[in-house]
Amino acid sequence: MPVPIDGRNAMYRRNAYAGIGLTLCLLCLGCGGGGSDGPTTPATLEITSGPTATSIAENSATITWTTSIAAESQVDYGPTVSYGSTATSKAMVTSHSLDITGLSADRTYHYKVTSTDGTNEVYSVDHLLTTLKDYTILLSEGWAEFEDADYAAAETKFSEALDKNPSGAQAELGLGWALALGDDLTAAAEHFSVSITLGITTADPLAGLAAAYRDIPDLDLAIQYALEALGLDSDYQFAHNSSFDYHDLHLLLAQCYYAQSEYASAQAQVDVLSPLNTLDPASPTYVGNLLLEIESLGNTYGGW
């Protein structure tokens, strides 16, 4: 059985000649020999530094360590201390470096290293590493933060996802929504537009653009994008915020049309939301009553 060779149990060594008696004659003071030096003790195989996990990615990592003398390299690794996978090199080196591959993103793995010089074998205790999160995981975490209304955390997750995949349309969309609800409307509009360029064909970025441009404000663009969103999906519902749906787009249109003194168009939107309203365009107080009706609807809708 191997025994620990240091007090921390950090390294173990086996000797291929265990059980064979060896006699070492040392030259003593007073013995003949003309003052020649005695024999030197052979260097012992030891792990002198590491092992260390470097270049950790979503699906791989590099394990490095050094030994006192040249030896072969081996890394055992896996999700438990039973390991299950092995990387090896027969090269006789003192600076060891092996890539371990086939890992899964955002998981913890166990690993240990072994070196042998043909006579002795030395190995480390168990170590741990955690792989990086991939685009899909970061995207999912971003939407989870968004749904919890932590828009700053969502922005961070979506940005990290874009670092992994700069062409990630869904991350661009998520970042647009996180920025919009964090009141960075101009940046939000840019990310909504990029998500469309990258291939998003749902009403989500259009609805986001409509809401952003209403508050920037650019009412013409707000109206344009709201109409496009409703044209794609007349029963629009934002999957990541159930309080924002087609009602809000109709309210947004009513607000924008009213602000542009397009009262008939504003009332057409009000009629969608409140079919039984009693607004009378012939009334001398019609414009004021229309505004009151829009403001009242804002208490019911207006999820953003």
MARGU-191585 format. One record per residue (C-alpha): x, y, z. Coordinates in steps of 0.5 Angstrom, whole numbers, plus 500, padded with zeros to 3 digits. Layout:
# MARGU-191585
    u    v    w
    X    Y    Z
...
***
This chain:
# MARGU-191585
    u    v    w
  500  500  500
  502  507  499
  504  511  505
  504  519  505
  510  522  504
  509  529  507
  505  531  513
  499  534  509
  497  528  506
  498  532  499
  502  527  496
  503  519  495
  509  515  493
  510  508  491
  517  504  490
  517  499  484
  522  495  489
  518  495  495
  520  489  499
  527  488  496
  533  489  501
  538  494  498
  545  496  502
  548  502  501
  555  503  503
  557  509  505
  564  512  506
  566  513  513
  571  518  516
  577  514  517
  576  509  512
  581  508  506
  579  511  499
  584  517  498
  579  522  500
  574  521  495
  567  523  496
  562  518  498
  556  516  493
  550  521  492
  543  519  494
  539  519  487
  533  524  487
  527  522  489
  520  523  485
  516  528  488
  511  533  486
  514  540  487
  508  544  485
  501  543  483
  497  540  481
  493  547  478
  487  547  474
  488  553  468
  485  555  462
  478  553  465
  472  553  460
  465  550  459
  468  543  456
  475  543  458
  481  545  463
  488  544  463
  492  541  469
  499  543  470
  504  540  476
  511  539  476
  516  534  479
  523  533  482
  525  529  476
  523  527  469
  516  522  469
  510  521  465
  504  524  466
  497  522  468
  490  526  470
  484  522  473
  478  526  473
  470  525  473
  464  528  477
  466  524  483
  472  521  487
  471  515  483
  473  519  477
  472  515  470
  476  519  465
  484  519  464
  488  523  460
  496  521  460
  502  523  456
  508  518  456
  513  524  455
  518  524  461
  518  531  463
  518  535  470
  513  540  468
  507  537  466
  501  539  463
  495  535  460
  488  537  457
  482  534  460
  476  534  455
  469  532  455
  466  536  461
  459  539  461
  458  547  463
  457  549  470
  459  543  473
  464  541  479
  469  536  477
  474  532  481
  481  530  479
  488  528  481
  495  527  478
  500  521  478
  507  521  475
  511  515  474
  519  515  472
  519  507  471
  521  506  478
  517  510  483
  510  513  482
  507  519  486
  500  522  486
  496  527  489
  490  528  493
  483  530  490
  482  537  487
  476  540  485
  475  545  479
  468  548  476
  467  549  469
  464  555  466
  457  557  464
  456  557  457
  451  561  453
  445  557  454
  446  557  462
  447  565  462
  441  566  458
  437  562  462
  439  565  468
  438  572  465
  431  571  464
  430  568  471
  433  575  474
  429  579  469
  423  575  471
  425  577  479
  425  584  477
  432  584  478
  434  588  472
  441  590  473
  443  582  475
  439  580  468
  443  586  464
  450  582  467
  447  575  465
  445  577  458
  452  581  457
  456  575  459
  452  571  455
  454  575  449
  461  575  451
  460  567  449
  456  568  443
  456  575  440
  451  573  435
  446  571  440
  439  574  438
  436  572  445
  441  575  449
  441  582  445
  433  581  446
  434  580  453
  439  585  454
  434  590  451
  429  589  456
  433  589  462
  436  596  459
  429  598  458
  426  597  465
  433  600  468
  431  606  464
  437  606  459
  432  607  453
  437  609  448
  441  603  449
  435  598  450
  432  601  443
  439  599  440
  439  592  443
  432  591  440
  434  593  433
  440  588  433
  436  582  436
  431  583  430
  437  584  425
  440  577  428
  433  574  426
  428  575  432
  422  575  428
  417  575  434
  413  581  436
  418  582  443
  423  586  440
  418  591  436
  414  591  443
  420  593  446
  422  598  441
  415  601  441
  415  602  449
  422  605  449
  420  610  443
  414  612  447
  419  614  453
  425  617  449
  420  620  446
  419  619  439
  412  618  438
  412  616  430
  417  611  431
  413  608  438
  406  608  433
  410  604  428
  413  599  432
  407  598  436
  402  597  430
  408  592  427
  408  588  433
  400  588  433
  400  586  426
  405  580  428
  401  578  434
  394  581  435
  394  578  442
  401  579  444
  403  577  451
  410  578  453
  413  571  456
  417  574  461
  413  579  464
  405  577  464
  403  584  466
  405  587  459
  401  584  453
  397  587  447
  393  591  452
  399  595  453
  400  596  446
  393  599  445
  394  604  451
  401  606  448
  398  608  441
  392  611  445
  397  615  449
  401  617  443
  396  619  438
  393  623  443
  400  627  444
  400  628  437
  392  631  437
  390  625  433
  384  624  437
  380  620  433
  386  615  432
  386  615  440
  379  614  441
  379  608  436
  385  605  441
  380  606  447
  375  603  444
  379  597  443
  380  597  451
  373  600  453
  368  598  448
  363  601  453
  366  608  454
  361  614  453
  366  619  449
  362  623  445
  366  627  439
  361  632  439
  361  634  446
  365  641  448
  369  637  453
  371  631  449
  378  632  448
  379  633  456
  374  627  457
  378  623  452
  384  624  456
  381  622  463
  379  616  459
  386  614  457
  389  616  464
  383  611  467
  385  606  462
  393  607  465
  391  605  472
  388  598  469
  393  597  464
  400  600  462
  404  594  465
  411  598  463
***
